[in-house]
């Protein structure tokens, strides 16, 4: 099976691929529970679970257990008109160290990459909430994500990364983490950029107060709201998200986009970031008149972020 073609990301890969190259694709249809999907090893879609409102919950599994330099993953997601989906990953993604572990000509570095391409048609509603990414010491990882939204479409996505196995006293070392997120709204008059967010963390940026300030966990949550949401409601929602920080450790900030929200976490606790993002997710659902989210079955069962 093959999915619908999508435009290539304009961000170039750091180097030609040399390891595992896997692709997963999915198209959600407007009818509850209807979808088409496929994947190549080591990616695999798990069983889908539709909820009471007809939103399809699908976990993505990476069977190789982690990424090394040269590996590349591509995930292509499409939402048909009026479709609803909640996509996550079965477990945390590990990226192992690669600096100095491969023979490279010209002094190059071998990166692990992930490319995400998402296109939502009119009225589609997609929630992309993968579990944490853990970048081991000397790991090199770049993620490129492009989201294209038709009028009336909604996209809520999150990214959570731990730079080094800090519980074991390990930092990122000579490694580097890069992320490039582009969200664009398509319309009759052309395209409108909702957000362009590019980050690179390595070396001095890990200790700088304008970077990670010595903290190991960074998280970003973004909601691109459907057109027509009053700006007053966005301001209220941002205030609710700030209040949801109560009792959680770390630094947390929220801002309004022209039509949406962005939240950022910096601290030492992946769990605190997950709890906060889940509470914001629930408030976004409530603002849209939707049911409170049910946590995916593959998430840590002992956690109760909404309690």
Number of C-alpha atoms within 10 A of each C-alpha: 7 11 16 10 9 12 10 11 15 9 12 9 17 15 13 11 16 13 15 17 17 18 19 22 25 21 22 26 20 18 14 18 18 15 18 13 16 15 19 14 14 17 21 19 19 13 9 16 17 16 15 9 10 16 22 22 22 22 22 20 19 19 11 11 12 17 26 20 24 21 20 24 20 20 18 21 22 26 25 20 19 18 27 25 26 23 19 20 21 20 18 18 19 19 25 21 26 23 20 13 11 11 11 10 7 6 8 13 19 27 30 29 26 21 20 19 20 23 24 28 20 18 21 26 25 25 19 19 22 21 21 23 19 22 26 23 22 22 27 28 29 19 20 21 20 21 22 22 28 21 17 18 26 22 23 20 20 22 19 23 20 24 27 24 15 17 9 7 7 13 21 24 17 15 24 23 20 15 17 16 15 18 21 18 21 19 11 7 6 7 13 13 12 19 18 11 10 12 11 15 17 19 13 13 14 21 15 12 11 9 17 19 14 16 21 24 25 23 20 19 23 24 22 23 23 21 16 9 14 9 14 9 11 21 16 13 22 23 13 16 25 17 13 18 20 9 9 14 17 17 14 18 14 19 17 17 17 14 16 25 22 19 21 20 24 24 20 19 18 22 16 20 28 21 20 28 28 21 22 25 23 18 20 24 14 14 15 11 9 12 12 14 17 10 15 18 13 13 16 12 9 6 12 10 14 15 6
